[in-house]
């Protein structure tokens, strides 16, 4: 099943695809990114001390600028080539912009009036988005665009899955994020924007795209996972949700409101759970393991969300009405791209977290005042002359 789906004629392999201006740009960006990554690794290996710090600083600025340039260029080319559905795109775009603007406004002014205004605007945008989505999906056009009918979509199963999975993700985020620093400060907002932008840009650099949505990329989810490790699961889940909405704008494969929630904001919110082992003190000496375990949990969470979407929204593509066959189809389809995508992230992430300097820097962001006092006391106890 796995090989049949992954090697199907409908699956698109992008690094060697040059049949349109957009795909040429994708392929060039893919290989250029690989070259830049190799150059970065070599640069880190040959530089030392102050030169290495300067090189890392320049590399970070370059990476952010490069990610923004690639993301904007490919997004514009995608819209120019594929077109957009205004009834879905514009309300969702306004919602994303208002969420970002609200976060900035609340950073500068956390008064009750600001909270009420931003809450009303964001809530209104969310309601408008859901209403526009409902109008579009109720027409049957979304399903027909994907060679399905509304009768082939299990609406009850989708809505029940959405409710249960959102509840599970929220509970896990708060359980494992209970020791995290509270609130969004300047750094949390700034790094969220940076990590979302970098993941968004990397998501364009696909290795293969599946016929009913989903793709294997070159570690596109790594920045989001690092963000969750740095700032905790609650902020990580929020950043993942925003990223999921951007994914819906970038490459929509939507045929039902609940399926949209599952495959985009909910699935990528699960990636925000990747930082759940960052505060496990027993693993402090093994940051690679902290990251890898979290990445696996986040990846499995995303897999489960897509799995339910595959059963209740895309089950007709299995070619069978038997639930057992539909389950096997969804299992094989999601495994064909989610598992390789997460495997790539884990390998790259373990390499990144092997740098002691990197780990030292990222751990600073989610350390509470109490933990800093405990660390200082422990350091003084171990070295009284310090």
Secondary structure in CASP SS format (residue, H / E / C, confidence):
PFRMAT SS
TARGET T0000
AUTHOR 0000-0000-0000
METHOD secondary structure of the structure
MODEL  1
X C 1.00
X H 1.00
X H 1.00
X H 1.00
X H 1.00
X H 1.00
X C 1.00
X C 1.00
X C 1.00
X C 1.00
X C 1.00
X E 1.00
X E 1.00
X C 1.00
X C 1.00
X C 1.00
X C 1.00
X C 1.00
X C 1.00
X C 1.00
X H 1.00
X H 1.00
X H 1.00
X H 1.00
X H 1.00
X H 1.00
X H 1.00
X H 1.00
X H 1.00
X H 1.00
X H 1.00
X H 1.00
X H 1.00
X H 1.00
X H 1.00
X H 1.00
X H 1.00
X H 1.00
X H 1.00
X H 1.00
X H 1.00
X H 1.00
X H 1.00
X H 1.00
X H 1.00
X H 1.00
X C 1.00
X C 1.00
X H 1.00
X H 1.00
X H 1.00
X H 1.00
X H 1.00
X H 1.00
X H 1.00
X H 1.00
X H 1.00
X H 1.00
X H 1.00
X H 1.00
X H 1.00
X H 1.00
X H 1.00
X H 1.00
X H 1.00
X H 1.00
X H 1.00
X H 1.00
X H 1.00
X H 1.00
X H 1.00
X H 1.00
X H 1.00
X H 1.00
X H 1.00
X H 1.00
X H 1.00
X H 1.00
X H 1.00
X H 1.00
X H 1.00
X H 1.00
X C 1.00
X C 1.00
X C 1.00
X H 1.00
X H 1.00
X H 1.00
X H 1.00
X H 1.00
X H 1.00
X H 1.00
X H 1.00
X H 1.00
X H 1.00
X H 1.00
X H 1.00
X H 1.00
X H 1.00
X H 1.00
X H 1.00
X H 1.00
X H 1.00
X H 1.00
X H 1.00
X H 1.00
X H 1.00
X H 1.00
X C 1.00
X C 1.00
X C 1.00
X H 1.00
X H 1.00
X H 1.00
X H 1.00
X H 1.00
X H 1.00
X H 1.00
X H 1.00
X H 1.00
X H 1.00
X H 1.00
X H 1.00
X H 1.00
X H 1.00
X H 1.00
X H 1.00
X H 1.00
X H 1.00
X H 1.00
X H 1.00
X H 1.00
X H 1.00
X H 1.00
X H 1.00
X H 1.00
X H 1.00
X H 1.00
X C 1.00
X C 1.00
X H 1.00
X H 1.00
X H 1.00
X H 1.00
X H 1.00
X C 1.00
X C 1.00
X C 1.00
X C 1.00
X H 1.00
X H 1.00
X H 1.00
X C 1.00
X C 1.00
X H 1.00
X H 1.00
X H 1.00
X H 1.00
X H 1.00
X H 1.00
X H 1.00
X H 1.00
X H 1.00
X H 1.00
X H 1.00
X H 1.00
X H 1.00
X H 1.00
X H 1.00
X H 1.00
X H 1.00
X H 1.00
X H 1.00
X H 1.00
X H 1.00
X H 1.00
X C 1.00
X C 1.00
X C 1.00
X C 1.00
X C 1.00
X C 1.00
X C 1.00
X C 1.00
X C 1.00
X H 1.00
X H 1.00
X H 1.00
X H 1.00
X H 1.00
X H 1.00
X H 1.00
X H 1.00
X H 1.00
X H 1.00
X H 1.00
X H 1.00
X H 1.00
X H 1.00
X H 1.00
X H 1.00
X H 1.00
X H 1.00
X C 1.00
X C 1.00
X E 1.00
X E 1.00
X E 1.00
X E 1.00
X C 1.00
X C 1.00
X C 1.00
X C 1.00
X C 1.00
X E 1.00
X E 1.00
X E 1.00
X C 1.00
X C 1.00
X C 1.00
X C 1.00
X H 1.00
X H 1.00
X H 1.00
X H 1.00
X H 1.00
X H 1.00
X H 1.00
X H 1.00
X H 1.00
X H 1.00
X C 1.00
X H 1.00
X H 1.00
X H 1.00
X H 1.00
X H 1.00
X H 1.00
X H 1.00
X H 1.00
X H 1.00
X H 1.00
X H 1.00
X H 1.00
X H 1.00
X H 1.00
X H 1.00
X H 1.00
X H 1.00
X H 1.00
X C 1.00
X C 1.00
X C 1.00
X C 1.00
X C 1.00
X C 1.00
X H 1.00
X H 1.00
X H 1.00
X H 1.00
X H 1.00
X H 1.00
X H 1.00
X H 1.00
X H 1.00
X H 1.00
X H 1.00
X H 1.00
X H 1.00
X H 1.00
X H 1.00
X H 1.00
X H 1.00
X H 1.00
X H 1.00
X C 1.00
X C 1.00
X C 1.00
X C 1.00
X C 1.00
X H 1.00
X H 1.00
X H 1.00
X C 1.00
X C 1.00
X C 1.00
X H 1.00
X H 1.00
X H 1.00
X H 1.00
X H 1.00
X H 1.00
X H 1.00
X H 1.00
X H 1.00
X H 1.00
X H 1.00
X H 1.00
X H 1.00
X H 1.00
X H 1.00
X H 1.00
X H 1.00
X H 1.00
X H 1.00
X H 1.00
X H 1.00
X H 1.00
X H 1.00
X H 1.00
X H 1.00
X H 1.00
X C 1.00
X C 1.00
X H 1.00
X H 1.00
X H 1.00
X H 1.00
X C 1.00
X C 1.00
X C 1.00
X C 1.00
X H 1.00
X H 1.00
X H 1.00
X H 1.00
X H 1.00
X H 1.00
X H 1.00
X H 1.00
X H 1.00
X H 1.00
X H 1.00
X H 1.00
X H 1.00
X H 1.00
X H 1.00
X H 1.00
X H 1.00
X H 1.00
X H 1.00
X H 1.00
X H 1.00
X H 1.00
X H 1.00
X H 1.00
X H 1.00
X H 1.00
X H 1.00
X H 1.00
X H 1.00
X H 1.00
X C 1.00
X C 1.00
X C 1.00
X H 1.00
X H 1.00
X H 1.00
X H 1.00
X H 1.00
X H 1.00
X H 1.00
X H 1.00
X C 1.00
X C 1.00
X C 1.00
X C 1.00
X C 1.00
X H 1.00
X H 1.00
X H 1.00
X H 1.00
X H 1.00
X H 1.00
X H 1.00
X H 1.00
X H 1.00
X H 1.00
X H 1.00
X H 1.00
X H 1.00
X H 1.00
X C 1.00
X C 1.00
X C 1.00
X C 1.00
END
